[in-house]
Amino acid sequence: RLRHRPGYLHPAGVRGGTLTSVTLPAYDWAPRAHQMRGWNALASGVSTAVLAWHRRAGKDEVALHNAAIKAMQRVGNYWHLLPMQEQARRALWESVNPKTGRVRWKDAFPDEIIQHVDNQGMKVTFKNGSTWQLLGSDNYNSLVGTTPVGMTFSEAALGDPMAYAFFRPILLENNGWSVHISSTRGRNHFYKLFKTY
């Protein structure tokens, strides 16, 4: 059974005729004390979560590990959006975690579950058929016709609020989920979303 806590062995696929397994969350990661309430909410299967945490609180870290688990539970398309595409590339695709020495997204997605990596499109295809991709919420119109089942809106207070409004009906139809993570930036759309949920 897949759980949102360390120690789960997930069948990752067949390599050379042998079944391999991997522990998720990967690399013995465990949520910190201040992350537990949000982590437990995500584990409970909420359809919308809003995490208003301070800078350096590990918002993306929690969201990445959540997406890794969800992508193994249900085959589908999973997106992690920052306000701009180039920001996504710098912050998560290319940035090395100084604590682990790994590129940040690889902290959550170990090689054992990965089928293919598209560096140009910042997209990972998993052995079970799921995909995870980094995108910019500023260009949501270019994603018309897509069918995500899980979306993380990172730095949501700085992102275009129309992106979530655009994808919300798709998530509802797909029985999907969204996670909105950010530090607060005044009483803007993120503040209203936080108050709603």
Solvent accessible surface area in square Angstrom, and as a share of the most:
residue,aa,sasa,rsa
1,R,227,0.83
2,L,27,0.13
3,R,95,0.35
4,H,15,0.07
5,R,136,0.50
6,P,60,0.38
7,G,52,0.50
8,Y,28,0.11
9,L,113,0.56
10,H,24,0.11
11,P,74,0.46
12,A,8,0.06
13,G,20,0.19
14,V,104,0.60
15,R,111,0.40
16,G,90,0.87
17,G,71,0.68
18,T,91,0.53
19,L,125,0.62
20,T,34,0.20
21,S,63,0.41
22,V,15,0.09
23,T,43,0.25
24,L,0,0.00
25,P,0,0.00
26,A,2,0.02
27,Y,106,0.40
28,D,130,0.68
29,W,33,0.12
30,A,52,0.41
31,P,20,0.13
32,R,94,0.34
33,A,96,0.74
34,H,87,0.39
35,Q,0,0.00
36,M,77,0.34
37,R,214,0.78
38,G,5,0.05
39,W,2,0.01
40,N,79,0.41
41,A,36,0.28
42,L,6,0.03
43,A,46,0.35
44,S,87,0.56
45,G,51,0.49
46,V,58,0.34
47,S,69,0.44
48,T,23,0.13
49,A,8,0.06
50,V,19,0.11
51,L,15,0.07
52,A,30,0.23
53,W,40,0.14
54,H,121,0.54
55,R,154,0.56
56,R,195,0.71
57,A,0,0.00
58,G,14,0.13
59,K,21,0.09
60,D,21,0.11
61,E,44,0.20
62,V,0,0.00
63,A,1,0.00
64,L,4,0.02
65,H,4,0.02
66,N,0,0.00
67,A,3,0.02
68,A,0,0.00
69,I,0,0.00
70,K,25,0.11
71,A,0,0.00
72,M,16,0.07
73,Q,93,0.41
74,R,98,0.36
75,V,91,0.52
76,G,15,0.14
77,N,54,0.28
78,Y,2,0.01
79,W,16,0.06
80,H,0,0.00
81,L,1,0.01
82,L,5,0.02
83,P,12,0.07
84,M,106,0.47
85,Q,72,0.32
86,E,93,0.42
87,Q,38,0.17
88,A,0,0.00
89,R,49,0.18
90,R,135,0.49
91,A,33,0.25
92,L,0,0.00
93,W,13,0.04
94,E,94,0.42
95,S,36,0.24
96,V,84,0.48
97,N,25,0.13
98,P,124,0.78
99,K,174,0.74
100,T,58,0.34
101,G,57,0.55
102,R,68,0.25
103,V,39,0.23
104,R,63,0.23
105,W,6,0.02
106,K,76,0.32
107,D,15,0.08
108,A,0,0.00
109,F,0,0.00
110,P,3,0.02
111,D,89,0.46
112,E,60,0.27
113,I,2,0.01
114,I,21,0.10
115,Q,119,0.53
116,H,108,0.48
117,V,45,0.26
118,D,50,0.26
119,N,97,0.50
120,Q,156,0.69
121,G,20,0.19
122,M,0,0.00
123,K,70,0.30
124,V,0,0.00
125,T,39,0.23
126,F,2,0.01
127,K,56,0.24
128,N,54,0.28
129,G,44,0.43
130,S,0,0.00
131,T,17,0.10
132,W,2,0.01
133,Q,36,0.16
134,L,0,0.00
135,L,14,0.07
136,G,2,0.02
137,S,4,0.03
138,D,79,0.41
139,N,87,0.45
140,Y,29,0.11
141,N,101,0.52
142,S,74,0.48
143,L,26,0.13
144,V,101,0.58
145,G,71,0.68
146,T,48,0.28
147,T,76,0.44
148,P,0,0.00
149,V,12,0.07
150,G,0,0.00
151,M,0,0.00
152,T,1,0.01
153,F,13,0.05
154,S,3,0.02
155,E,34,0.15
156,A,12,0.09
157,A,5,0.04
158,L,86,0.43
159,G,11,0.11
160,D,54,0.28
161,P,67,0.42
162,M,108,0.48
163,A,0,0.00
164,Y,29,0.11
165,A,52,0.41
166,F,67,0.28
167,F,0,0.00
168,R,100,0.36
169,P,81,0.51
170,I,41,0.21
171,L,8,0.04
172,L,114,0.57
173,E,152,0.68
174,N,33,0.17
175,N,128,0.66
176,G,10,0.10
177,W,28,0.10
178,S,2,0.01
179,V,1,0.01
180,H,3,0.01
181,I,1,0.00
182,S,0,0.00
183,S,13,0.09
184,T,82,0.48
185,R,119,0.43
186,G,52,0.50
187,R,192,0.70
188,N,41,0.21
189,H,60,0.27
190,F,2,0.01
191,Y,53,0.20
192,K,135,0.57
193,L,33,0.17
194,F,90,0.37
195,K,130,0.55
196,T,98,0.57
197,Y,116,0.44
